């Protein structure tokens, strides 16, 4: 299983909310195979591959 990919570390980015939303849309468009979301624990915008089934799940 591939680990989540951090796209934007919110703690260190200086983007305004509108800019951040624009970046999220760009990331989603460029990475259609990833689910892009805010990870509250990592305090970052991250991506997770959409189809990551464990071999046992078939």
Buried (B, 14 or more C-beta within 10 A) or exposed (E): EEEBBEBBEBEEEEEEEEEBEEBBEEBBEEBEEBBBEEBEEEEBBBBBBEEEEEEEEE
